[in-house]
Amino acid sequence: MGGATTGGRIVSRRRGLLIGLEIGVPLAAVATWWALSSSSRSLYFPPLQQIMERFWVNWAQERLATDVAPSLGRLGAGYAIAVVAGVALGVVLGLSPWARKLADPLVGFLRSIPSAALLPFAILVFGVGDEMKVFIIAFVSLWPILLNTVDGVDDADPVMLQSTRIYGIRGARRLFRVVLPAAGPRIAAGMRTSLSLAIIVMIISEMVASTSGIGHFTLQAQRSFQITDMWSGIVLLGVLGYLLNLAFLLFERWLLRWYQASRGMRT
């Protein structure tokens, strides 16, 4: 009983230390940046105070609806398409060795194409509107989800799959109750990787033939030498990336709570 109590205290202390570091390190970095830049007279490295003033004006007032909302809409649409298509195709390829062998050359070819190389094609086919940007985001985000889903389904415990056949668990019930939960950790890892890629490609696509979005605003600010506005866009991208990753981690923890509990029990 005493050992269990001591172990719980150690775990609580470790969690408290990790949370403290997660909060303290960024705050220390911001404080250091603020102090070192406070007396800056450089055009290219303005004081953080000025950057944050423009950050508030640009992203909390003037450009929230005209730039932030369109960027997040394109990001969400492209990422959602990639998740649905990646998981669906990954399950098919993971369950069928023949389909996987046939698709391997095509998948290897398509996933090797850089996103920037697809921009001329996407503009030619879809124009310069939101469809082009959603296509690029979805295309680049697809592959980590697809490949991780294939690996997760292929690595499912064969004894467990054999048991489902013995007990007559087939079709959609087998897919949603056995196959997808078994591949869940791998799928979540692919989705997390794809989220980072989606943010990067969102910015790249908005810097080419666009009239709105965070990437468009940041590039235009750089071209017109509005350096403080440019830095406010860079800071916003960092904040959005952090918040989206944090939201995904919370979603992943909820979705895979059974997996986290089993790991805790084993440790």
Summary of the structure (lengths in Angstrom):
residues: 267
radius of gyration: 23.0
end to end distance: 17.8
largest distance: 74.5
contacts: 795
relative contact order: 0.11
helix: 86%
strand: 0%
